Structure formats: C-alpha cells, structure tokens
Amino acid sequence: MSVPPTPHPTLPPPLRVPRPLGTDAPATCEVPHFEPVRVRGGRYQLHRLLRHRGRALAAGLAVTAAALVAAGPRAATDPLRAERPRGHPLTQPARRHTPPVEMVTAPVRIADAATVRLLRPGDRVDVIAAGDPAAGGDAEVIARGVRVTRLPEPAEGTVESGALIVLSVPRTTAARLVGASATARLAVTLC
C-alpha cells in the first residue's frame, strides 16, 4: 500500500483592502475639438423632391416597368430557359362581352285561366305551344325562363278564351310568341 502524499501547506490568500472611491477609474483624457458633420443639401432635398414630384413619379414608374419586364417570362428563343406564364391557368376560355339583349313586354293569352291564377308577378315560366293533336302537332317550348311582369284582371265573359299575362322577353322571343299564339294554344309551366 502506498501512502498518499501530504499536502503542502498553502498560504492564505492575501487580504484585499478596498480602495477609496474614485481611485479605480482610469484617468480622464480630453476629447479633441472637431467641426460638426454637415450633409450637403440635406436641408433642401425634401423641398426639392416635393417641387419635382412629377419627375420622381415618372422615374419610379420607369424603374417598376423595367423590373416587371426583367421578371417576366423568358423569351421563347431559348427553349431550355423558357418559362411558363405565371398565374392561374384558364379553365374556361374568356367570354367576350355580349351586348345586352333588348327586352320588351309581351301580352300573351294562356288557354287555361286556372293555371294563370297560380302565377305571381316576378315568377319565371316556360311558355309552351301545344299544336292541334288531330293534325299531328307536337308541343314546343317557345320561351324558357321568362319573367311574369303583370297579371291583368280578366274582363267579363273572357274566361272561356283563357287569361292574359304580360311577360318580359327578348324582342326575338316576342315575335315567336305572337306567331305561335295565332296557330296554337299556349300553356305555361313554372320554373
């Protein structure tokens, strides 16, 4: 068995004596004198910018346009670097603007007066022309989804000949309604 070495006696740490206040700070030195820093024209740049804001706006638009052209799709001359156009792909082709259809009001005599009593202004109806079954005529839809604008009160003794309704229809449909009412009995169905 070995004997552990005996520790050497160590000296106690020296006692620290506090120094008087202010003696532990470094000595002061003098800052050299220098001229103040002045920015050339800084005082008047805002006024000059406000006076020439049209030029500033034009310069900003030119920079924006150049950035948009630079960021756009690559030219098709280099097929390896060509990019697809950005944005959402069109799912349907864009529809061209069609001029509004000229609407007219057309009075139409419906064969069944009881059916007309079910209607109210604002209802959407289909107008059907029923041909003469003895002559082999079929039913044909003359107008689809047209709006009922008025329901005039029936005159005395006209119940047997049907009831009158006023429809808002395109001009071409009004011509077909008049032609069909001369040769066939008209009926309506609610949409």
Secondary structure, DSSP 4 states (H G I P E B T S, - for coil): -PPPPPPPPPPPPPPPPPPPTTSSSPPP-PPPP-PPP--TTHHHHHHHHHHTHHHHHHHHHHHHHHHHHHHSPPPTT-TTT--PPPSPPPSSPPPPPPPPPPEEEEEEEES-HHHHTT--TT-EEEEEEEPPGGGTPPEEEEEEEEEEEE-PPPPTT-STT-EEEEEEEEHHHHHHHHHHHHHSEEEEEE-
